[in-house]
Amino acid sequence: MEEAPAGEGLPPSLRLLKALVIVLTLVMIGGVITVVALLVTRMPQVLQGVPKLPEGIEMPEGTQAEAVTFGKGWIAVVTQDGRILVFNAEGRLRQELRLDAADP
């Protein structure tokens, strides 16, 4: 088998290309290590902010939820019939807002 040529035998343009590939590889490895380190150190902080859900929310008769969002001490549910229902942290209805029908 034939051995690979030593670095001194390469033309200058290939030596430059080889150096750029090595530098790029080192930068990519550093980037992956940085992303993994950030995910490991920041993810526990993100998971601490998960909202606490009540045991149950009693929706008005005949309504179906389309979207849900959480705030401090309240939960908002957007229904398919164009209403926003705001519940307190215990799951009791606090407020109901009707949305105007938008033109499609």
N, C-alpha and C positions, 0 to 999 in steps of 0.2 A: 504494500500500500504506500501511496505517496503522502508525505507529510505536508501540512499546511505551511505556506511560506511565512517566514518571520516578518514582523512588522516593518523592519527596515527595508525589505525588498518591495514594499508596496509603493505605488505612485503617490505623490503628495495629495491628490484629490481623494484617493481612497483612504489614506491615513486620516484626513480631515473627516471624512464620512464615518469612519470607524470611531473616532473620538466623539462625534456628535451622537452616534447611536448609544455609546456607553453613557454619555451625560444624560441623554433622554431616558435611558433605562433607570439610572439612579434617581432622576427626578420623579419618574412614575412610581418607583418603589417607595420613595419618601411621601408622595401624595397618597398612596394607598394606606400607608401606616398612619398618616395624619387623619384621614377620614375614619379609619377604624377606631383610632384613639378618641376622636370627637364623639363618635356614636356611643362608645362605651362609657365615656364620662358624662355626656349630656342626656342620654336616654333615661336614666333613672329620674332625673329632674322633670322630664316631660311626663313620665308616667305618674308622678305624684299629683299632677293637676287634673286627673280624671275626675269628673263630677260624680257626686254621690246620687244615686237614683233612689226615689221613694219605692216602697213596696209595690205600689200600683197607682196608676192614674186612671180615673174614671172619666172616660170620654162621653160627651152627650150622645144620646141615642141616634144611630144612623150616620155617625161621622167616621171617616177613615183618615188616618194620619198620612200626610205626604212628606213632611220634613219635621225634624226636631232640632232645637238648639237649646243650649244651656247657658245660664247666667248665674251670678252669685245670688242664691236664694230663690231662683225661679227657673221654670222650664217652659219654653214656648213650642207649641205644636201647630204647624200649618196643616189645615185640613183640605181635602179635595174639593169641598164646596166653597172655598175662598174665605175662610176665616182663620184668624190666629187666636189660639186659646193659650192663655198664660196661666200656668199653675204655680203654686208656691212649692217650697221644698218638700212638703209633706204629700203633695199630689192633689191638693184641693184647687178647684178652679178659682182664680183671682180676677181674671179679666177676659173679655171676649172682644175681638176687633173684627169688623167686617171689611173686606177688601172690595174695592170697586172692580167690576169685571173689565178686563183689558181687551182691546180689539186684537184679534189674532193677526 
